[in-house]
Each structure stands twice: as C-alpha cells, then as structure tokens.
Amino acid sequence: MDVLYFAWVRERIGLPKEKIETQAATVAALIDELRAREERYAMAFSDLSALRVAVDQELTDFDAPLAGVREVAFFPPMTGG
C-alpha cells in the first residue's frame, strides 16, 4: 500500500510517500510497525492526538481495518479559515 505523509509529518520522516508491505490489520498496528523502524518514525508518531488519518481518501480512526486498502495518509488536524 502507499503511505502518504503531509506537513510536519513529512518533514519529520523526510519522505512525502512510500510503498509499504505490511501484515498490520489496523492503522494503529501499522503505526506500531512504522514506529519500530527508526527514530524519525517514532518521533513523527509519538503523539497520535496531533495526527489524523485517511484510508483510501476517507477520514477515519486509528482502529480502521487495512484489509484491501490501497492508501493511508497521515496529516495534522486542519483548521478552518
């Protein structure tokens, strides 16, 4: 699946997107796998209250299932203007 990173998440990880092979069943399990990779991922995912996630371009929760998913995107909360 493609994993996309936006705003400060991209800055901390150093990539706008990457292709990931995972056995994770949920977004939360994917985050655990990413955190275990390197310090930059651990830092980017250290405070989940500061993150939002979209699965196949639909805003969702961290307990969302990943079966059949093609894209997961992580980004900070957006403010209106």
C-alpha positions as semicolon CSV with decimal commas, in nm:
position;residue;x (nm);y (nm);z (nm)
1;M;0,000;0,000;0,000
2;D;0,102;0,361;-0,041
3;V;0,158;0,558;0,279
4;L;0,149;0,936;0,241
5;Y;0,282;1,192;0,486
6;F;0,179;1,559;0,491
7;A;0,300;1,880;0,658
8;W;0,522;1,829;0,966
9;V;0,475;1,450;0,947
10;R;0,651;1,456;0,609
11;E;0,920;1,686;0,747
12;R;0,996;1,456;1,042
13;I;1,003;1,139;0,835
14;G;1,176;1,300;0,539
15;L;0,952;1,144;0,273
16;P;0,628;1,254;0,108
17;K;0,521;0,894;0,049
18;E;0,643;0,538;0,039
19;K;0,519;0,195;-0,060
20;I;0,483;-0,036;0,239
21;E;0,424;-0,407;0,268
22;T;0,258;-0,479;0,599
23;Q;0,080;-0,751;0,789
24;A;-0,089;-0,489;1,008
25;A;-0,463;-0,541;1,048
26;T;-0,539;-0,182;1,155
27;V;-0,400;0,168;1,117
28;A;-0,283;0,152;1,481
29;A;-0,088;-0,168;1,410
30;L;0,068;-0,002;1,102
31;I;0,175;0,291;1,319
32;D;0,336;0,047;1,564
33;E;0,532;-0,110;1,276
34;L;0,642;0,232;1,150
35;R;0,747;0,348;1,499
36;A;0,969;0,042;1,532
37;R;1,153;0,122;1,205
38;E;1,361;0,423;1,304
39;E;1,373;0,716;1,543
40;R;1,232;0,956;1,282
41;Y;0,913;0,747;1,259
42;A;0,892;0,713;1,636
43;M;0,916;1,090;1,663
44;A;0,654;1,154;1,393
45;F;0,406;0,915;1,556
46;S;0,484;0,998;1,920
47;D;0,162;1,195;1,980
48;L;-0,137;1,045;1,799
49;S;-0,366;1,319;1,933
50;A;-0,180;1,553;1,695
51;L;-0,248;1,330;1,392
52;R;-0,536;1,249;1,162
53;V;-0,554;0,957;0,922
54;A;-0,733;0,890;0,595
55;V;-0,772;0,544;0,444
56;D;-0,834;0,542;0,069
57;Q;-0,904;0,916;0,096
58;E;-1,170;0,878;0,368
59;L;-1,107;1,032;0,710
60;T;-1,113;0,755;0,970
61;D;-0,992;0,641;1,312
62;F;-0,674;0,461;1,410
63;D;-0,868;0,137;1,464
64;A;-0,975;0,127;1,097
65;P;-0,904;-0,206;0,925
66;L;-0,643;-0,220;0,649
67;A;-0,769;-0,524;0,454
68;G;-0,780;-0,430;0,085
69;V;-0,662;-0,074;0,149
70;R;-0,450;0,091;-0,122
71;E;-0,359;0,418;0,051
72;V;-0,312;0,550;0,405
73;A;-0,239;0,919;0,462
74;F;-0,119;1,083;0,784
75;F;-0,152;1,456;0,845
76;P;-0,201;1,708;1,127
77;P;-0,550;1,834;1,209
78;M;-0,661;2,107;0,974
79;T;-0,805;2,435;1,088
80;G;-1,074;2,626;0,908
81;G;-1,033;2,978;0,789
